[in-house]
Each structure stands twice: as C-alpha cells, then as structure tokens.
Amino acid sequence: MTQKIIISKAGYNILTETNVNNLIFSSDYNTLKYATTGTINVTGNYADYYHTVAAVPPFFPATYWNRAEATVAHGLGYTPYFSGYMEGTAFRAQTPIYFGDFIYSGYHSVYADSNYLYFTAVFNAEYSTGTYSFTYYYRIFKNNTGL
Amino acid sequence: MTQTIRVSKAGKNVLTESNFNNYIFYSDKNTFKILATGLLTSQTVDANPKTFTVAHEQSVTPNFFAFCEFPDGKVATPNSKDYTYQPYSSDGYGQFDVEVDATNLYFILTKPSSNYNVNIRYYLFEGSL
C-alpha cells in the first residue's frame, strides 16, 4: 500500500477527496520551496548611453538610450525557479515590464542562469548627465528548472 | 479544539509565532501544489512567430508558469525579450510568450532574424484561470 500525507480543507474527507483544490497538502504533489528573497538596485550614469535619437522640434526632445544591469549570485549551481519585480513610482510590478509613451519607453526584466540572477533596465531619457537608479525585488526557489 | 500542524523556521516557537512568514508549513494555509511539469529541449525557432504546442491534459484551464532558455544560456520568464535585447541594436534572438486554453499550452517565440534553439520548462499549478 502506498502511504501518503494528506491534509484536507475543513469539511473534506482525506480518505475520499479527489479534487486537489480541496486539499491543503498532499504528498503526491511537489510545491515551490523558498531559497531566498532580496532587493537590488540597478544604477548607472546617463552619460553612458549607447544610442541617441536626435530632437525633432518643436515636439520631440533628443533622447538617450541606456542599458544597465546588476547581478545577484544565488549559488545554487543550477537554474532555479525565480520571479522578479520592479518598483515604479507608485507600484511594484512583476517583470518583465514595458512602459512608454510617444517619446519615452522602458523595459525591465530579470533573467537567470546556474550562477546568477540578472536584472536589466533598458530605457530612454531626456538626460545625458547625472545618475539613475531602479529598484528590483526577487524571489528564488530551490526548485531546479533543469534549464 | 481546532488542531493544526505547524512547522516553524529555526528559532521560531510554533506555539507563539504570529508571523505566517516564519512558518515552513502551516496547515491553516493552502500550499500551491504543482500538478505537472514538463521540459521541451532543443526546439528550433524557424518561423516568425513560432508556436510550440503542448497538451496540458487538465480538466480546466490551469494556472501555469514557464521559463525559456535562449542560446546564450540566459533563462527568461513569459513575455520577456531575450537578455541581449536593446532598441537600436541588431543583437538578440526574440521574445518568449505563453498562452493557455482548456486544452493546450502555447509557447510562442519571435524570430527577428536567424533561426535559434530554445529549451522550455513549464509548470502547471492547482486551480484554474
């Protein structure tokens, strides 16, 4: 006889319940397992832009395209299940996130490999001097994606 | 008396701890169960867009998540462009999107230029969309 550990929701019989949604826990199913969480800033200098788009007066200013990156070493030795979030002016959104209007746009994303998480910011701005900073949040699970 | 099963993190007292985040397991709260997972290896993106279809074999349209490994070894989440993406650059492979219906998962990749290969891992979770 196969032995299991099952905890059902209130009102459901663990001996007969077949709908997994009515179980709190069942040893038949894997779950996500936390490894770590954290926060990281991606910072840079506007002067390090890689491309510029010339102004088109009177409506469009010159804009400067930037790409910046920060990494977090997760130390797992395999590519884990992960999720990333980016902090905006009044929100936190799951990455990837795109935003833009008819002049400005940005793309924020998080990637992983067997050693690191990579947080990337690609955006344009009106500035070519000064500094910028974006805040990201991440969760890393111990589940191995096998990738 | 209501009985619960609790496993706290090291250093936390299961009899007094009130912060749910300090529990490894707490039977009052559901666990997000993984119903199935699958791996697609060496899938060639040779059209724009290219769709890889997998029957999920669930009775409902399931919760899902997926990851795509591009040729540079970087793994991306759904709706992501590849790691090398930047406007006004000819670098990059394409974008990874995922859709689901009552029958299938659809992994959709764009191909702005050359063919490339990807590996995809997907997870199906309990509950339905």
Interface residues (C-beta under 8 A of the other chain):
Chain A: I7 K9 V20 N21 L23 I24 F25 S26 Y29 N30 T31 L32 Y50 H51 W65 R67 T79 Y81 F82 S83 G84 T95 P96 S105 Y107 S109 V110 Y111 A112 D113 Y118 T120 V122 N124 T145 G146 L147
Chain B: I5 F25 S27 D28 K29 N30 T31 F32 K33 I34 L35 T37 L39 F65 F67 E69 G73 K74 V75 A76 T77 N79 S80 K81 Y83 Y85 Q86 P87 Y88 S89 N119 R121 Y123 E126 G127
